Amino acid sequence: MAKTDLSILIPARNEEFLKKTVEDILSNIEGKTEVIVVLDGYEKDIPILPTADPRVRVIKNETSLGQRTATNQACRISEAKFIMKVDAHCAFDKGFDVKMMAEMQDNWTMVPVMRNLHAFDWVCPDGHRRYQGPSGVCTECGKPTTKDIVWIAKTNPQSTAYCFDMEPHFQYFREFKHRPEGKGDITESMSIQGSCFMITRDKYWELQICDETFGSWGSQGIEVACKTWLSGGRVVVNHKTWYAHMFRTQGGDFGFPYEQSGKKVELAKHTVRELFFDNKWDKQIYPLSWLLEKFWPVPGWTEDARAKIKAWPLQNNKTVPGILG
């Protein structure tokens, strides 16, 4: 194929909708864009992907190496200027790739507007429908149900700003869209939701995006945003295009394919606090207080925590105690 401008990286472990996601991408890209999929230790139902399409490349791991490691594997074989990490259960706007690249700058991380993906319903013989979630009999009549793929990008809500609290937890920053700086085609965001983001390949490696010391999964949006902002870049949302992400928050057989133990989630949070809250990251030119003040007021932050952050200057990589206990 012609020289690739964008590589879409998809780390996938036991992802039911991977094939549908890849097909959706292929039907909507309009530029010189490829898809690099990492089948990260599939245990069953290995998807048949359109590998005859020259825009698709696949890496297979016999055992799972973790989401960050798998993303790095995909990025290593890319030769494109831009890379876009995407979850394996997403739908996309027509021409999203060219709309994103047309606005990108070399020190930015960019995300599209995020919609919610209504991927499927459970349907019984009587036609009763239950919105996507764990399997089971019909809640209205008790009869067996089958899965009906609908693949609808819901137009409400549409998320355009994100932040993180002092724990840190990911947060939607709904108040920001009502501020003057939250309006326009390209707006800034304190953080991102890690299911989809674009960055240059050179910047990806320079900032060590998907740093494997954070663990397989967790706090990725915070990691990417802090590394971008604190090194002098910008995190922006492109309102000219969108993607839709399927959320799996109901548990049961509709949970996350990567392990989500409390210990591993806490490892990612601890690494965020140590690197960014304590200003120990060796590539930062701004302290976290600079980012907090830029977006203040920020949901999930108290005035006391704000004051402590402001009193904690850039430490030039010296060992310092945690500022929030």
N, C-alpha and C positions, 0 to 999 in steps of 0.2 A: 504494500500500500504506500501511498505518498507519505511524506514526512508527517509524523504525528505531532499535533500541537498540544493535545490534552490526553492524558491517560487517566481513566476512571478506575480507581483501585477498590476492589470489593473483597474484604476478608469475610469468609463464610464458613460457619460450622453448623452442620445439620439444619440448614436454612430451607424451609419448605417453599419459600417464594423466590428463591434465587433465580431460577430460570425465567420466571415472569418478570423479575426486575431487570435482568439482562435484556430480554426482548423489548421491554418498555424503553430502555435506554437506546437500543439500536433503532427503534422506530422514531425516536425524537431527536437524536443528534443530527446536526446539520454541518458540522465542521470536520476537520481532520482529527477525529477523536477515536480512541480505542478503549476497550474494556479489558482490564486484567483482573481475573478472578483467582482467589486462592481458596481451594477446597481444603479447609484446615481440619483434617482428621474426621471426615464424614464417617459415621458409624452405620448408617443405613440410608436407603433411598437416595443414592447418589444421583444428582440431577443430570440429565442429558442436555448439555449446553450447546449452543450453535457454533461449535468450534470450526465448522467449515467456513464461517464468515471470517475474513481476514482481519476484521476489527476486534476479534475476540481472542485472548490468550488465557490459558489456564495453567495454574500451578497446583500440584496435588501433594499434600502432606499426609503421610500414612497415619500419623498421630498428631493431635492438635498441639500447636506451638503457642497459641494465644493470639488475640486479636491484633495487638500492636505489632508483634513479630510478623504476623501474616501480612499486615499492611506494608511493613518494611520490605518484606520479600517482593511484593508486587512493585514497589517503588524502585527497587534495585534494577529491574529489567526494563523500566521505562526510559525512553530517550526524549520524552516530550518536554516542552518548556513548562507546562502546567500539569499539576496532578490534582485529582479531586477524589478524596476518600468518601465512599458512599456505603451505607448499610445495605444489606441484601434483602431488604423489604421496603422498597421505595418506588414511587412513580414520579414522572418528570414532565415539565412543560415542553412544548414543541420548540426546538432550537435553544434549549437552556444552555447548551455548551457554548454556542457562539455569543449569546447574550451575556454570559459570564465573562468570557475572554475579552470581549469588546471593552469592558469597563475595568479590567484588572490592571493593577500596578505591581511592580516587582516586590514591594515590601508590605503588601496587603495579604490578609486572609479574608476571603469573601464567602458568604453563604447566600443562597437564594431565600426568598420568603418561604417559611415552612407551613405546609398544610398537613392535616391528618389524613392518612390513607385508610379508607374503608375497603379492606381487601376482600372480605368474604362474609357470608351469613351462614348460619345453620338453618336448614329448611326441612320440615317434616312433610309426610305425604299429604297432609291437609293444607299445606301452604303457609303454615305459621313460620314466621322468620324470627331468628334471634341474632342480634348483632355479634360480630366476631368476638370470640372468647374461647374458653375451654369447651371441649366436646361434651356431649351428653344428650339425653332425650329432650324432647320438646317440653318446655316449661308450661305450656298451655294445655297440651293433650296427653303428654307422656309417651308419645310415639317416637321411634328412632328418627334421627336427623342425618342429613348428608350436607356436605360443604358445597356452597355455591359461590364461586369466585365472582366478585362484582368489580373490584379494582377501581374505586371511585376516589378521586382527590377532592375531599370536602373543602368547600370554599370558606367555611367558618368552623373554627377560628383560623386566622392567618397570623402566624407569629413572626415578629420583626425585630424583637430586642430581647436580650437575655443578660443575666448577671449571675453572681454566686454570692452566697451569704458567708458568714464568718466561720461556719463549721469546717469545710465549705460544702454546701449543697448547690446543685444547679437550681436556678430560679428563672421563671419567666419575668421579664421586666416590662409588664404591661403599661405601667405609668409613663415609660419613656416615649411611647408613640404619640403622646399628647403634648410633649414638649416641642418647641420650635425645631430643635436639633434632631427630633425623631421623625421629621416630615421630609419628603423628597424621594427621588429615585434611588439615591445612594445614601444610606444613613449608617452611623456608627453603632456598635454594640459592645458593651463591656465584656461579654462572653459569648459563647455559642453553644448550641446543642450538637453534640459530636457526631451525629448521623450523616452529615454532609458538609464538606468544606473544601474550598479551592485555595491553593497556594502554589507558588512556583516550586519546581522540583529542587532548584538550588537552595531556596530558602528552607524547604522541608528538611534538607540534610544539615544546613547551617545551624538551624535552631533545634535539631534533634527532635522533631515532631515524632510522636509515637515512641517516646523514650521508654524502653522496655523495663527500666527500673521502677516504673509506676505499677508494674504488673500487667497482666493480660488485658484487663478491662477496667474501666472506671475513671472518672474525672477527666476524660479526654478533652471535652469542650473547654474546661478550665485550663488545662495544660496548654492547648493550642492558643487560646486567647491571651493568657498571661505571657507566653513566650513571644507572641506577635507584638503586643502592646509594649511590654517592658523592654524590648530590644529596639524600640523606635519605630515600629510599624503601625498599621491600622487594621482593625477588624471592622468590616463593613457588611451591610446587608444590601443585596441588589433587589430592589422592588420591581424590576422589570421582568423578573422570572421567578419560578417557584419549583419546589419539589414537595412531594407528600410522603410522610414517614408513618409507617404502621407501628403503633405503640402496643407493647405487650405488658400490661400491668395487672392482669387478672390471675396470674399464677396457673396452677394445674398443668395440663399438657400444652398450655399456651404461654409458656414462660420463656426464659432466655436460654439460648443454646450454650453460651459460655457460663462457667461456674461463677456464681455471685455470692460466695461465702462472705460473712461479715469481716473476717480477717483480711481477705483480699481487697474488699472495698475500702477498709480502713487504711490499708497500705497506700492506696492511691491518694486518699485524703491527706495522710501524713506526709507524703512526698510533696504534695501541693503546699502544705503549710510550711514545711522545712525550706523548700526552694524559694517560694514567692512571698509568703507572709513574713518570713525571716530574712528576706532579701539576700539569699545565698546563691542565687543562680548566677553563674559566671558570665553570662552574656547580656545581663540586663544593664541598661543605662538609666532607668527610672526605678524608684522604689514602688512598692505596691500602693503606698499612700497617694502617689501621683495619679494612679488609675482610679482609685476610690474617689478622690476629689474631683476628677474629671467628670464622673457620672453622678456625683452626690446630688440628692439623697438616693441611697441604694437600698432596696428591700433586704431585710435580714441582717442589717448592720445597725448596732446601737451607737449612740454618741460616745459612749465609753470606749467601745472597740475602735471607733474612728479616731479618737484622741490617741489611743495607744499606737495605732498604725502610723499616725502623723508624727509621733515622737520617735519612731524607729527609722533612722535614715538608712540609706544604702550602705551595706556592710562590707563591700568589696571582698566578699567570699570569706569573711572571718567567721569563726564559730561563735554563734550567739544563741541564747536561750529562746524558746518560743514566746511570742508576745501575747498569746491568748491562753496561756496556761499549758 
